[in-house]
Every structure is written in C-alpha cells, then in structure tokens.
Amino acid sequence: MAKSKQAHREYANKLGDKPGKAAYNGIKEFAGVLSKPDFAKVFALCQEVDRRNLAFIKRSALCKVLNTTPDHLYRVLNELERKHYIKVDKAEHEKGVLKIWVNPSFIWKGDLANRWISGELQGFPVIECKRRGSISTIIFGETEKAIVAYDAWYAEHGHKAHQPNTFEWYAEINMFDNAYGEGVRLTKENQTLNRILNPATSEANFIRELFAPAQYRAYLQNFAKLTRRIK
C-alpha cells in the first residue's frame, strides 16, 4: 500500500478514485447503530479522510480529533479496530504520522464502483445501518456477486498471479486483450479487418472477397502500367 499521503493520492488516481468522482459520507446514517462515544470518534475520523477511506494524521492531532490523551490514544484506536470500524498503521516515511483506514460503510471518497470490493480486500465487514431499506439493494447484490467471483478466482489463481508491472504481468494483459479486448470487438464489427487479421483466410480467398472482379482487373492493369514505367 501507499507509504505516504502523496503516494496514496497517486495510487488512488490510478484506480479512478479522483477528487471529481463521487464521494460518499454515510456516517450520519449510523447514529442509531453505533454507541454515542464510538459514533463521535468515527464521525471525527471520517472528516479527516483524504482519498478513498484513508486518513493520514499526526499522533498529536489525532489525540485532539478523538478527544483523548497520548497515553490513552492506542487504547481508543485498538477498541475501534476490534469492532472493525477502523484499521491502523504507520506512514513509513512520515515520522509521527498514522494511517487510519475507516470502514467504507461509513466513508468513501472516490469512485463508488471501487467502494465495496476495496472494503472486502481490506478485510472490513459491511456494517448495515437501520435505514438500509431506503438504499437500493442492487449495489449490495452486485457487490456480493463480484466478491464471490473474486474469491473463486483468487482461490484458483491468486498464488500464481504475477506481480504488477513485471514483464509477465504485461504479457498476461496483452494475451487477455488479444483474446477479448478492443481489437477483437472491432474485427467482429468490421469484416474486412477481420479477414486481414484472420490467418486462416487464404490470399486468393481474401482478394476475391475484398475486390469485385472488375475492381481486381483494374488494379492489375494499373499495376502492370506502373511496372512498365519502372522498367
């Protein structure tokens, strides 16, 4: 994962989670689900999220945000982490800075298409609010299908998956694109292009299908004239 705030912003941009994308802040919907002290703490952390569901914050500032002392800070964080509301880590290249991942059920600043699958990969459970009935259940159903499909793929291929940006990783992308990508779609729509790219089509058959007899004769005559001029 990203080691600094700037690195995380660049990572988020690559995944499409740019500032202009949809931002979801649903923590207010959990006022009746979380205890009042927990709600106040999670609400405060949601205000610190920079991109996606991650906040970079100094320990001294975090004590003020959570209304606690340095001696009790980690006790408060551990309690919220135990309840799967947050995850805590250090920002490796920023001294005194902590990385706080907030459960995407509460906050998501980025493309909503990435919200639930990111939460699953980060190990967060989906926390339901009492007003869930007012939210479209389609996204939950589609997300659950995507997660099941991902888990099945990972069980079969995850241990063999190539590291990003390696030669094998790019080669696998090219193989997929050659089989299912834009070029395949275009050849299906353009029969002439399909014949050009299809090695099973003989040259004679290709010429017969590409040119009408009159066009082919005219082409041969012009070619003969050009050949005579060159000689």
Buried (B, 14 or more C-beta within 10 A) or exposed (E): EBBBBEBBBEBBEEBEBBEEBEBBBBBEBBEEBBEEEBBBBBBBBBEBBBBBBBBBBBEEEBBEBBEBEEEEBBEBBEBBBEBBBBBBEEBEEBEEBBBBBBBBBBBBBBBBBBBBBBBBEBEBEBBBBEEEEEEEEEEBEEBEEBBEEBEEEEEEEEEEEEEEEEEEEEEEEEEEEEEEEEEBEEBEEEEEEBBEEEEEBEEEEBEEEBBEEEEEEEEEEEEEEEEEEEE
